[in-house]
Amino acid sequence: MLTIIGCGNFNRSDDGVGVIIAQRLQQYLSTHPLPNVQVYDCGTAGMEVMFQARGTQRLIIVDASATGSEPGAVFKVPSSELEALPEPSYSLHDFRWDNALAVGRKIFREDFPEDVTVYLIEAENLDFGLELSPVVQCSSEKVFQEIVNSFESKR
């Protein structure tokens, strides 16, 4: 089973790129069904990522990044580079997908995927808004196509 999770805040322009890609993949799979692929839009709910990832063999996470790199840059990173235990907090808003990967692995052990890839697309605009900037829109198309190609080649 392959699980794909899009993360981000749809109302903050480029921060919604992971959500938009997840929604496009859901539309694609509605017309090209694959029984071993599931796609979730987890928004900003890190805890949801942990539970949706449980029981899958492969996991792909897609999100925006704000590292100061060139806007639209795409980083394809193994999760081991990004997993982080959460800082002590009283709010679930502080529990992000990188925390979900580390905690999910500790809690669910062998029922949590070892094969995890994260696509990060560098944001240009994180202001309030519903549209992706043109450079991030272009990068989102490339990531969408790469993900579709990855599961189509296994058909």
C-alpha positions in Angstrom: 0.0 0.0 0.0 1.2 3.5 -0.9 -0.2 6.4 1.1 0.3 10.0 -0.2 -0.4 12.9 2.2 -0.6 16.5 1.3 0.1 19.0 4.1 -0.2 22.8 4.4 -2.6 25.7 4.9 -4.7 26.1 1.8 -5.5 29.7 2.9 -1.9 30.9 2.9 -1.1 30.9 -0.8 2.0 28.7 -1.5 1.7 27.0 1.8 -1.3 25.1 0.4 0.8 23.4 -2.4 0.7 20.0 -0.6 -3.0 20.1 -0.1 -3.6 21.1 -3.8 -1.4 18.3 -5.0 -3.2 15.8 -2.8 -6.6 17.0 -4.1 -5.4 16.7 -7.7 -4.1 13.1 -7.0 -7.5 12.3 -5.5 -9.2 13.5 -8.7 -6.8 11.6 -10.8 -7.4 8.4 -8.9 -11.2 8.8 -9.2 -10.8 8.3 -12.9 -7.7 6.0 -12.8 -8.3 3.9 -9.7 -5.4 2.0 -8.1 -6.4 -0.3 -5.2 -3.1 0.0 -3.5 -2.8 3.8 -3.5 -4.6 6.1 -1.0 -4.3 9.9 -0.8 -5.2 12.2 2.1 -5.3 15.9 2.5 -4.2 16.4 6.1 -3.9 20.1 6.0 -2.0 21.2 9.1 -3.1 18.3 11.3 0.2 16.5 12.2 -1.6 14.0 14.4 -3.8 13.0 11.4 -0.6 12.3 9.4 0.6 9.8 12.0 -2.7 7.9 12.0 -3.1 7.9 8.2 0.4 6.6 7.7 -0.1 3.7 10.0 -0.3 0.3 8.2 1.0 1.5 4.9 4.3 0.2 3.3 5.3 3.4 1.5 4.5 6.9 2.4 4.9 10.2 0.4 4.4 13.5 2.1 4.1 16.8 0.1 4.4 20.2 1.7 5.7 23.7 1.2 9.0 24.8 2.7 10.4 28.2 3.6 14.2 27.8 3.8 15.3 30.9 1.9 16.0 28.8 -1.2 14.9 29.8 -4.7 11.1 29.9 -4.9 9.8 26.8 -6.6 12.8 24.7 -5.8 11.8 21.1 -5.2 13.5 19.0 -2.5 12.9 15.2 -2.5 14.2 14.1 0.9 14.2 10.8 2.8 12.2 11.2 6.0 15.2 10.2 8.2 16.6 13.7 7.4 13.5 15.5 8.6 12.0 13.4 11.5 11.9 15.4 14.7 10.5 14.6 18.1 8.0 17.3 19.2 9.0 20.0 21.7 7.0 19.9 25.0 3.7 21.8 24.3 0.1 22.0 25.4 -1.2 22.5 21.9 -1.7 20.0 19.1 -1.1 22.9 16.7 2.6 22.5 17.5 2.6 18.8 16.5 3.7 18.8 12.8 4.1 16.0 10.2 7.9 15.8 11.0 6.9 15.1 14.6 4.2 12.6 13.4 6.9 10.6 11.6 9.2 10.3 14.7 6.3 9.6 17.1 4.5 7.3 14.7 7.6 5.2 14.4 8.0 4.9 18.2 4.3 4.1 18.8 3.3 1.9 15.9 6.8 0.3 15.4 6.6 -2.3 12.6 3.1 -1.0 11.6 4.6 2.3 10.5 6.2 2.7 7.1 10.0 2.6 6.7 9.9 3.8 3.1 9.0 7.5 3.5 9.8 10.3 1.0 9.0 13.9 1.5 8.6 16.4 -1.3 9.1 20.0 -0.2 8.4 22.9 -2.6 10.0 26.2 -1.7 7.3 28.9 -1.3 7.4 32.3 -2.8 4.4 33.8 -1.1 3.0 32.8 2.3 0.5 35.6 2.7 -3.2 35.0 3.0 -4.7 33.9 -0.3 -6.0 30.9 -2.3 -3.7 31.0 -5.3 -0.3 29.5 -5.8 2.4 31.8 -7.2 3.3 30.9 -10.8 6.7 29.4 -10.0 5.2 27.2 -7.2 2.3 26.2 -9.6 4.9 25.1 -12.1 6.8 23.1 -9.5 3.5 21.5 -8.2 2.8 20.2 -11.7 6.3 18.6 -11.8 5.8 16.9 -8.4 2.3 15.8 -9.3 3.6 14.2 -12.5 6.5 12.5 -10.8 4.2 11.0 -8.2 1.7 9.8 -10.8 4.6 8.3 -12.9 5.9 6.5 -9.8 2.7 4.6 -9.2 1.8 4.2 -12.8 5.1 2.4 -13.5 4.2 -0.1 -10.8 0.9 -1.0 -12.4 
